Amino acid sequence: MRLLLLIPASLISLITATGVTAEIYKWIDEQGNVHFTDRPPSNQVTEKIEVKINSYSSPKIVDVDRLFDKTNKVIMYTTSWCGYCKKARDYFNSNNIAFDEYDVETTTKGKRDYEKLGGDGVPIILMGNKRMNGFSVEKFQRFYSSAKKE
């Protein structure tokens, strides 16, 4: 038997609007061991640690309109040693997906375009006006369907 739990919309918005914060404290015990906790112990001198969130933001794309193929052909920037590049290449070939490939280490065009794309990993896959970093079959299938619609 299923139990249906109804939560009022006002409560949901209150929960999601509330920011989650955490404080980290550093302290040293009598044996000289360093500890980090979310609550300062009452009997120890503590130092509050400022935590900086290390989050990824995608590179800014500038002056790369010419890199995006308006015919919705897949363009991939790769290296010869990259396992994910090989997976993508094999997937494209086995699914009859036409693609152009440029090695970012050995070809002038690959190096130049990779720099303009602000690349810091491979593969970079472009289609239409969409960009995908890395490769997994599931992620590419979503990417490919959305890029074909535009």
C-alpha positions as CSV (number, residue, x, y, z in Angstrom):
1,M,0.0,0.0,0.0
2,R,1.4,3.4,-0.9
3,L,1.3,6.4,1.4
4,L,0.7,9.7,-0.4
5,L,2.4,12.6,1.4
6,L,1.1,16.0,0.5
7,I,3.4,18.9,1.2
8,P,1.9,22.4,0.8
9,A,3.6,24.5,-2.0
10,S,4.4,27.3,0.5
11,L,6.4,24.9,2.6
12,I,8.3,23.5,-0.4
13,S,9.2,27.1,-1.6
14,L,10.3,27.9,1.9
15,I,12.6,24.8,2.0
16,T,14.1,25.4,-1.4
17,A,14.5,29.2,-0.8
18,T,16.5,28.7,2.4
19,G,20.2,28.8,1.7
20,V,22.2,26.0,3.1
21,T,25.4,27.1,4.9
22,A,28.0,25.3,6.8
23,E,30.7,26.4,9.1
24,I,34.0,24.5,9.5
25,Y,36.1,24.8,12.6
26,K,39.7,23.7,13.0
27,W,41.1,22.7,16.4
28,I,44.0,20.8,17.9
29,D,43.6,18.3,20.7
30,E,46.0,17.7,23.6
31,Q,48.0,15.1,21.6
32,G,48.6,17.6,18.8
33,N,46.1,16.0,16.3
34,V,44.3,18.5,14.0
35,H,40.5,18.2,13.8
36,F,37.9,19.8,11.5
37,T,34.3,19.8,12.6
38,D,31.1,21.6,11.9
39,R,30.6,22.6,15.5
40,P,33.3,24.1,17.7
41,P,34.1,22.1,20.9
42,S,33.3,24.1,24.0
43,N,36.6,23.3,25.7
44,Q,39.0,24.0,22.8
45,V,40.4,27.1,21.0
46,T,39.1,26.9,17.5
47,E,39.8,28.6,14.2
48,K,36.9,29.2,11.8
49,I,37.8,28.1,8.3
50,E,36.5,30.1,5.3
51,V,35.3,27.6,2.7
52,K,35.5,28.5,-0.9
53,I,33.2,26.5,-3.2
54,N,35.2,25.1,-6.1
55,S,32.6,25.0,-8.9
56,Y,33.1,24.6,-12.6
57,S,32.0,27.3,-14.9
58,S,32.3,26.7,-18.6
59,P,34.8,28.6,-20.7
60,K,33.6,31.7,-22.4
61,I,33.3,31.2,-26.1
62,V,34.4,34.2,-28.1
63,D,34.6,34.6,-31.9
64,V,33.9,30.9,-32.7
65,D,30.7,31.2,-34.8
66,R,32.7,29.7,-37.8
67,L,33.4,26.6,-35.7
68,F,29.8,25.7,-35.4
69,D,28.6,23.8,-38.5
70,K,25.2,25.1,-39.5
71,T,24.4,21.8,-41.3
72,N,24.2,19.9,-37.9
73,K,27.2,17.8,-38.7
74,V,29.1,16.6,-35.6
75,I,32.5,18.1,-35.1
76,M,34.8,16.6,-32.5
77,Y,38.1,17.9,-31.1
78,T,40.2,15.0,-29.8
79,T,43.6,13.5,-29.0
80,S,45.0,10.2,-30.1
81,W,45.5,8.9,-26.5
82,C,42.1,9.9,-25.1
83,G,39.8,6.9,-24.1
84,Y,36.6,9.0,-24.2
85,C,37.6,10.3,-27.7
86,K,37.9,6.6,-28.8
87,K,34.5,5.7,-27.3
88,A,32.9,8.7,-29.1
89,R,34.6,7.8,-32.4
90,D,33.5,4.1,-32.1
91,Y,30.0,5.2,-31.2
92,F,29.7,7.6,-34.1
93,N,31.1,5.0,-36.6
94,S,28.8,2.1,-35.3
95,N,25.7,4.4,-35.4
96,N,26.5,5.9,-38.8
97,I,26.8,9.4,-37.4
98,A,28.9,11.6,-39.8
99,F,31.5,13.6,-38.0
100,D,34.7,15.6,-38.6
101,E,37.5,15.0,-36.2
102,Y,40.4,17.3,-35.4
103,D,43.3,16.3,-33.2
104,V,44.2,19.2,-30.9
105,E,47.8,18.1,-30.5
106,T,48.8,17.2,-34.1
107,T,46.7,19.4,-36.4
108,T,47.0,23.2,-36.9
109,K,43.2,23.6,-37.2
110,G,42.6,21.4,-34.1
111,K,45.1,23.4,-32.0
112,R,43.8,26.8,-33.2
113,D,40.1,25.9,-32.7
114,Y,40.7,24.2,-29.3
115,E,42.3,27.4,-28.1
116,K,39.4,29.6,-29.4
117,L,37.0,27.2,-27.6
118,G,38.8,27.7,-24.4
119,G,39.3,23.9,-24.2
120,D,40.8,22.3,-21.1
121,G,39.8,18.7,-21.9
122,V,38.8,16.4,-24.7
123,P,36.7,15.5,-26.4
124,I,34.9,18.7,-27.3
125,I,31.9,17.9,-29.5
126,L,30.0,20.6,-31.5
127,M,26.8,20.2,-33.4
128,G,24.7,23.1,-34.8
129,N,25.1,25.8,-32.1
130,K,25.5,23.3,-29.2
131,R,28.7,22.2,-27.4
132,M,29.3,19.1,-25.3
133,N,32.5,18.5,-23.2
134,G,33.5,14.9,-22.6
135,F,31.6,11.8,-23.8
136,S,29.1,9.3,-22.6
137,V,26.5,7.5,-24.7
138,E,23.6,8.8,-22.6
139,K,24.8,12.3,-22.5
140,F,25.5,12.3,-26.3
141,Q,22.1,10.9,-27.1
142,R,20.4,13.8,-25.3
143,F,22.8,16.3,-26.8
144,Y,22.3,14.9,-30.3
145,S,18.5,14.9,-30.1
146,S,18.4,18.5,-28.8
147,A,20.9,19.7,-31.4
148,K,19.0,18.1,-34.3
149,K,15.8,19.9,-33.2
150,E,17.4,23.3,-33.7
